[in-house]
Amino acid sequence: MIQQPNHTITLKHLLIKNEKQIGIKFYPNKVIQSVIKGLPEIAWSNKFGMAYIKNNPKNLTSIFEDFKGIAWINCAHFFPNQKAKTNNSPVSVNDFRKRKMPATFRVCPETYLQKLELKQYSINTAKTYIHLFEVFINYYKEKALNCIDENDIRAYMQLLVQQQKSHSYINQMINSIKFYYEVVMEMPNRFYSVERPIKSEQLPKVISLEEVQSIIKNTNNIKHKCIVSLMYSAGLRRSELLNLKLEDIDSKRMVITVKHGKGNKDRLTILSPTVLKDLRKYYKEWQPKIYLFEGQKGGKYSAQSTLQIIKKAAKKAGIIKNITPHMLRHSFATHLLENGTDLRYIQVLLGHSSTRTTEIYTRVAINNIKTIKSPIEMLNLS
């Protein structure tokens, strides 16, 4: 009977003195230490707290052969299993190539643009990454890109904090920088020790069923009514609503196909019978050609117009709150939860990868809170 190894080592990417290294992390053990000492040109890094050898195919093979039967090798950090982003339409960032910029402006490297296209990042993510990376490299204009180190990144992040940039902005900035060094240049995870801001946990803003009803009733016409009611009834993001095409509405199965949602994921969500009746009236009157909601000259309806529809209807309904399209999505999820819908179904309808994201709505659902009486009710204040 072959004895299974009961020890583990973890492989990690390291960059030491501008050379790629294989980091070997392990808990102190005489057997493992003995094997590690036998690896070619093994060294120790006090900074990273692990042993390391040069990153090349020969050394990687040596690790697997020498530890066979002795230790499990955890490669999760070394060979990350990242799903490729897929999109039916090729992403192009040619507009950035055609720009006429001042000679003093440091533009995003062509390799950066190519990698965004090859990996088929969404156009919105690509635009964000390019813009932020250019802001960063122009701050360190006099420094070669391969000479920028963790201290430079950390100093720049500190500057952003001092400028009171949002947590989201700082995180996206870090992502745009890491994309260049780790994905474009295929360097190891050299900036993993750069601190990210602690994400603030804000509750989603939700409105009541009565307020939703009032907003829908105060829309100007059948088209506006369908835009608001469909966004709420199906839990759609504004961009998802505007991208809907006629064929995405399946009245036989009573579902809506959301294509290329956040993270380029497709999903199905519910089609309300009530909304379907209004959609049929809307279709007869407005005769859209390709997209479910189109502008006066054809093509997608604009995001700004969608926002104005909701704001005007809310104002007409006498609602003081600052209502946004995303509040309808938050309200959809919260009202489902309050009505007893299983959290896992809500997760699927919203297109969340994990229930952890959906669990935020448990903190604003009030069906349980309403059953609790305040202790002040036990006082005789009359």
C-alpha positions as CSV (number, residue, x, y, z in Angstrom):
1,M,0.0,0.0,0.0
2,I,1.4,3.4,-1.0
3,Q,1.6,5.8,1.8
4,Q,0.0,9.2,1.0
5,P,2.0,12.3,1.8
6,N,0.8,14.2,4.9
7,H,2.7,17.4,4.4
8,T,2.1,20.4,2.1
9,I,4.2,22.9,0.3
10,T,2.8,26.0,-1.5
11,L,4.3,27.4,-4.7
12,K,4.2,31.2,-5.3
13,H,5.5,33.6,-7.8
14,L,8.3,35.9,-6.6
15,L,10.3,38.7,-8.2
16,I,13.7,39.1,-6.5
17,K,16.4,41.4,-8.0
18,N,14.2,41.7,-11.1
19,E,14.3,38.0,-11.7
20,K,11.4,35.6,-11.6
21,Q,11.6,33.1,-8.8
22,I,9.6,30.1,-7.6
23,G,8.7,30.7,-3.9
24,I,8.3,27.6,-1.8
25,K,6.3,28.2,1.4
26,F,6.1,25.4,4.0
27,Y,5.7,24.7,7.7
28,P,9.0,23.7,9.4
29,N,9.6,19.9,8.9
30,K,12.8,18.0,8.8
31,V,11.9,15.9,5.8
32,I,10.7,18.9,3.7
33,Q,13.7,21.0,4.8
34,S,16.0,18.1,3.7
35,V,14.4,17.9,0.2
36,I,14.4,21.7,-0.2
37,K,18.1,21.9,0.6
38,G,18.7,19.4,-2.3
39,L,17.1,21.7,-4.8
40,P,19.5,23.5,-7.2
41,E,20.7,26.9,-6.1
42,I,18.1,27.2,-3.4
43,A,18.0,30.4,-1.4
44,W,16.0,32.0,1.4
45,S,14.1,35.3,1.4
46,N,13.6,37.0,4.8
47,K,11.3,39.5,3.1
48,F,8.8,36.9,1.8
49,G,9.5,34.3,4.5
50,M,10.1,31.4,2.1
51,A,12.7,29.5,0.1
52,Y,13.1,30.2,-3.6
53,I,14.8,29.0,-6.7
54,K,14.9,30.5,-10.3
55,N,11.7,30.2,-12.2
56,N,12.4,27.9,-15.1
57,P,10.9,24.6,-16.4
58,K,13.8,22.5,-15.2
59,N,13.5,23.7,-11.6
60,L,9.7,23.4,-11.6
61,T,10.1,19.8,-12.8
62,S,12.7,19.2,-10.0
63,I,10.2,20.3,-7.4
64,F,7.5,18.0,-8.6
65,E,9.9,15.0,-8.9
66,D,11.7,15.6,-5.5
67,F,8.5,16.0,-3.5
68,K,6.6,13.1,-5.1
69,G,5.3,10.9,-2.3
70,I,6.6,13.3,0.3
71,A,4.4,16.3,0.2
72,W,1.3,17.6,-1.5
73,I,2.1,20.6,-3.8
74,N,-0.4,23.4,-3.6
75,C,-0.2,25.2,-7.0
76,A,-3.4,27.4,-6.6
77,H,-1.3,30.5,-6.4
78,F,1.2,29.5,-9.1
79,F,-1.2,28.3,-11.7
80,P,-4.4,30.4,-11.0
81,N,-7.4,28.8,-12.6
82,Q,-8.9,32.0,-14.2
83,K,-11.8,31.7,-16.5
84,A,-11.3,33.4,-19.8
85,K,-13.7,36.3,-20.4
86,T,-15.8,35.5,-23.4
87,N,-17.7,37.9,-25.6
88,N,-19.3,37.2,-29.0
89,S,-18.2,40.6,-30.4
90,P,-14.4,41.4,-30.4
91,V,-13.4,44.1,-28.1
92,S,-11.5,46.9,-29.8
93,V,-9.6,49.8,-28.2
94,N,-8.6,51.4,-31.5
95,D,-10.0,54.8,-30.4
96,F,-7.1,55.0,-27.9
97,R,-4.6,54.2,-30.7
98,K,-6.0,57.0,-32.9
99,R,-5.9,59.7,-30.2
100,K,-3.7,62.7,-30.8
101,M,-2.0,63.4,-27.5
102,P,0.6,66.0,-26.5
103,A,4.2,64.8,-27.0
104,T,4.7,65.1,-23.2
105,F,1.9,62.7,-22.4
106,R,2.9,59.1,-21.7
107,V,0.3,56.9,-23.5
108,C,-0.6,53.4,-22.5
109,P,1.8,50.8,-24.1
110,E,0.5,49.0,-27.2
111,T,1.1,45.7,-25.4
112,Y,-1.4,46.8,-22.8
113,L,-4.0,47.5,-25.5
114,Q,-3.3,44.2,-27.3
115,K,-3.7,42.1,-24.1
116,L,-7.0,43.8,-23.3
117,E,-8.3,42.8,-26.7
118,L,-6.9,39.3,-26.7
119,K,-8.4,38.6,-23.2
120,Q,-11.7,40.1,-24.4
121,Y,-12.2,42.4,-21.4
122,S,-15.5,44.4,-21.6
123,I,-15.1,47.7,-23.3
124,N,-16.0,49.5,-20.1
125,T,-13.3,47.7,-18.1
126,A,-10.8,48.3,-20.9
127,K,-11.5,52.1,-20.9
128,T,-11.2,52.3,-17.1
129,Y,-7.9,50.3,-17.0
130,I,-6.4,52.4,-19.8
131,H,-7.4,55.7,-18.3
132,L,-6.2,54.9,-14.8
133,F,-3.0,53.3,-15.9
134,E,-2.2,56.4,-18.0
135,V,-2.9,58.6,-14.9
136,F,-0.4,56.5,-12.9
137,I,2.4,56.3,-15.5
138,N,2.2,60.0,-16.1
139,Y,2.7,60.6,-12.4
140,Y,6.0,58.6,-12.7
141,K,6.8,60.0,-16.1
142,E,10.5,60.2,-15.6
143,K,10.8,56.6,-14.4
144,A,11.0,53.5,-16.7
145,L,8.0,51.2,-16.2
146,N,10.2,48.2,-15.2
147,C,11.8,50.3,-12.5
148,I,8.6,51.1,-10.6
149,D,8.6,49.1,-7.4
150,E,6.2,48.4,-4.5
151,N,7.3,51.6,-2.6
152,D,6.4,53.7,-5.6
153,I,3.0,52.1,-5.8
154,R,2.4,52.4,-2.1
155,A,3.4,56.1,-2.2
156,Y,1.0,56.7,-5.0
157,M,-1.8,54.9,-3.2
158,Q,-1.1,57.1,-0.1
159,L,-1.5,60.2,-2.3
160,L,-4.9,59.0,-3.6
161,V,-6.0,58.5,0.0
162,Q,-4.9,62.0,0.8
163,Q,-6.8,63.2,-2.2
164,Q,-9.9,61.5,-0.7
165,K,-10.4,59.2,-3.7
166,S,-13.0,56.6,-3.2
167,H,-12.2,53.0,-2.2
168,S,-13.5,51.8,-5.6
169,Y,-11.3,54.3,-7.5
170,I,-8.2,53.1,-5.5
171,N,-9.0,49.4,-6.0
172,Q,-9.5,50.0,-9.8
173,M,-6.2,51.9,-9.9
174,I,-4.4,48.9,-8.3
175,N,-6.1,46.5,-10.7
176,S,-5.0,48.6,-13.7
177,I,-1.4,48.6,-12.5
178,K,-1.4,44.9,-11.6
179,F,-2.8,44.1,-15.1
180,Y,0.3,45.6,-16.7
181,Y,2.9,43.9,-14.6
182,E,1.2,40.5,-14.0
183,V,-0.8,40.0,-17.2
184,V,0.9,42.0,-19.9
185,M,4.5,41.6,-18.8
186,E,3.8,38.1,-17.2
187,M,5.7,39.1,-14.1
188,P,5.0,37.3,-10.8
189,N,2.6,38.7,-8.2
190,R,5.1,41.5,-7.4
191,F,2.7,43.9,-5.8
192,Y,0.7,41.5,-3.6
193,S,1.9,43.3,-0.5
194,V,0.5,46.6,-1.6
195,E,-2.4,47.4,0.8
196,R,-5.8,47.7,-0.6
197,P,-8.3,50.0,1.2
198,I,-10.8,48.3,3.5
199,K,-14.1,48.2,1.6
200,S,-16.8,50.2,3.3
201,E,-20.0,48.1,3.8
202,Q,-22.8,50.4,2.9
203,L,-26.3,49.1,2.9
204,P,-28.1,49.0,-0.5
205,K,-30.7,51.8,-0.9
206,V,-34.1,50.4,-1.1
207,I,-37.6,51.8,-1.7
208,S,-40.9,50.4,-0.6
209,L,-43.4,48.5,-2.8
210,E,-45.7,51.5,-2.5
211,E,-43.0,53.8,-3.8
212,V,-42.2,51.5,-6.7
213,Q,-45.9,51.4,-7.6
214,S,-46.2,55.2,-7.4
215,I,-43.1,55.7,-9.7
216,I,-44.5,53.3,-12.3
217,K,-47.9,55.0,-12.3
218,N,-46.4,58.4,-12.7
219,T,-44.4,57.6,-15.9
220,N,-45.4,59.7,-19.0
221,N,-46.2,57.0,-21.5
222,I,-46.2,53.2,-22.2
223,K,-42.6,53.2,-23.2
224,H,-41.4,54.9,-20.0
225,K,-43.7,52.6,-18.0
226,C,-42.2,49.5,-19.5
227,I,-38.6,50.7,-18.9
228,V,-39.2,51.3,-15.2
229,S,-41.4,48.2,-14.6
230,L,-39.1,45.9,-16.5
231,M,-36.0,47.1,-14.7
232,Y,-37.7,46.5,-11.3
233,S,-39.7,43.3,-12.1
234,A,-36.6,41.5,-13.5
235,G,-33.9,43.0,-11.3
236,L,-31.9,44.4,-14.2
237,R,-29.0,46.7,-14.2
238,R,-29.5,49.8,-16.4
239,S,-26.9,48.6,-19.0
240,E,-28.6,45.2,-19.1
241,L,-31.9,46.8,-19.8
242,L,-30.5,48.9,-22.6
243,N,-28.7,45.9,-24.2
244,L,-31.9,43.8,-24.4
245,K,-32.9,42.9,-27.9
246,L,-36.4,41.8,-29.1
247,E,-35.4,38.1,-29.2
248,D,-34.3,38.2,-25.6
249,I,-37.9,38.3,-24.4
250,D,-39.2,34.7,-24.4
251,S,-43.0,34.9,-23.8
252,K,-43.4,31.2,-24.1
253,R,-41.0,30.3,-21.3
254,M,-41.7,33.6,-19.5
255,V,-38.0,34.4,-19.1
256,I,-35.7,37.2,-20.2
257,T,-32.2,36.3,-21.5
258,V,-29.6,38.8,-20.2
259,K,-26.6,38.6,-22.4
260,H,-23.1,39.7,-21.4
261,G,-24.1,41.0,-18.0
262,K,-21.5,42.1,-15.5
263,G,-18.4,39.9,-16.0
264,N,-19.6,39.0,-19.5
265,K,-22.0,36.4,-18.0
266,D,-25.3,35.4,-19.6
267,R,-28.3,34.6,-17.3
268,L,-32.0,34.1,-17.3
269,T,-34.4,36.2,-15.2
270,I,-38.1,36.3,-14.8
271,L,-40.6,37.9,-17.2
272,S,-43.6,39.2,-15.3
273,P,-47.1,38.5,-17.0
274,T,-48.2,42.0,-16.0
275,V,-45.1,43.5,-17.7
276,L,-45.5,41.3,-20.7
277,K,-49.0,42.8,-21.4
278,D,-47.5,46.3,-21.3
279,L,-44.6,45.3,-23.5
280,R,-47.1,44.0,-26.2
281,K,-48.9,47.4,-26.1
282,Y,-45.6,49.2,-26.3
283,Y,-44.4,47.1,-29.2
284,K,-47.5,47.8,-31.3
285,E,-47.2,51.5,-30.6
286,W,-43.5,52.1,-30.9
287,Q,-42.4,49.3,-33.3
288,P,-38.7,48.9,-32.1
289,K,-36.5,47.2,-34.8
290,I,-33.5,45.6,-33.0
291,Y,-33.2,46.7,-29.4
292,L,-36.2,46.4,-27.1
293,F,-35.9,50.1,-26.3
294,E,-34.5,52.4,-29.0
295,G,-33.8,56.1,-29.3
296,Q,-35.6,58.4,-31.8
297,K,-33.0,57.7,-34.5
298,G,-32.8,53.9,-33.7
299,G,-30.0,52.2,-31.8
300,K,-29.9,51.8,-28.0
301,Y,-31.8,54.0,-25.8
302,S,-29.5,56.3,-23.8
303,A,-28.5,55.7,-20.2
304,Q,-29.1,59.3,-19.3
305,S,-32.7,59.2,-20.7
306,T,-33.4,56.2,-18.5
307,L,-32.2,58.0,-15.5
308,Q,-34.3,61.1,-16.3
309,I,-37.5,58.9,-16.7
310,I,-37.1,57.5,-13.2
311,K,-36.2,60.9,-11.6
312,K,-39.1,62.7,-13.3
313,A,-41.6,59.9,-12.3
314,A,-40.4,59.9,-8.7
315,K,-40.7,63.7,-8.5
316,K,-44.2,63.6,-10.0
317,A,-45.0,60.9,-7.4
318,G,-43.9,63.3,-4.6
319,I,-41.0,61.1,-3.5
320,I,-38.2,63.2,-1.9
321,K,-35.5,60.5,-2.1
322,N,-32.9,60.6,-4.8
323,I,-34.1,57.6,-6.8
324,T,-31.6,55.9,-9.2
325,P,-32.1,52.9,-11.6
326,H,-30.0,50.7,-9.4
327,M,-32.3,51.3,-6.5
328,L,-35.0,49.4,-8.4
329,R,-32.7,46.4,-8.7
330,H,-31.9,46.6,-5.0
331,S,-35.6,46.8,-4.2
332,F,-36.4,43.9,-6.5
333,A,-34.0,41.6,-4.5
334,T,-35.1,42.9,-1.1
335,H,-38.8,42.6,-1.8
336,L,-38.3,39.0,-3.0
337,L,-36.4,38.2,0.1
338,E,-39.1,39.7,2.3
339,N,-41.7,37.6,0.5
340,G,-39.8,34.4,1.4
341,T,-37.9,33.7,-1.8
342,D,-34.8,31.5,-1.2
343,L,-31.6,33.5,-1.3
344,R,-30.0,31.1,-3.8
345,Y,-32.8,31.9,-6.3
346,I,-32.3,35.6,-5.9
347,Q,-28.6,35.1,-6.4
348,V,-29.3,33.4,-9.8
349,L,-31.8,36.1,-10.9
350,L,-29.3,38.9,-10.1
351,G,-26.4,37.1,-11.7
352,H,-24.2,37.1,-8.6
353,S,-21.3,34.6,-8.6
354,S,-21.6,34.0,-4.8
355,T,-24.3,34.2,-2.2
356,R,-22.0,36.4,-0.2
357,T,-22.8,39.3,-2.5
358,T,-26.6,38.6,-2.3
359,E,-26.5,38.3,1.5
360,I,-26.2,42.1,1.8
361,Y,-30.0,42.2,1.2
362,T,-30.7,40.2,4.4
363,R,-29.5,43.3,6.2
364,V,-32.2,45.6,4.7
365,A,-35.1,43.1,4.6
366,I,-37.5,44.2,7.3
367,N,-40.0,41.3,7.5
368,N,-38.3,40.0,10.7
369,I,-37.5,43.5,12.1
370,K,-41.2,44.4,11.9
371,T,-42.1,41.6,14.3
372,I,-39.8,43.1,17.0
373,K,-41.4,45.5,19.4
374,S,-39.3,48.4,20.8
375,P,-38.9,48.3,24.6
376,I,-40.5,51.8,24.7
377,E,-43.8,50.1,24.0
378,M,-43.6,48.6,27.5
379,L,-43.6,52.1,29.1
380,N,-46.7,53.9,30.1
381,L,-46.1,57.3,28.6
382,S,-49.7,58.4,28.2
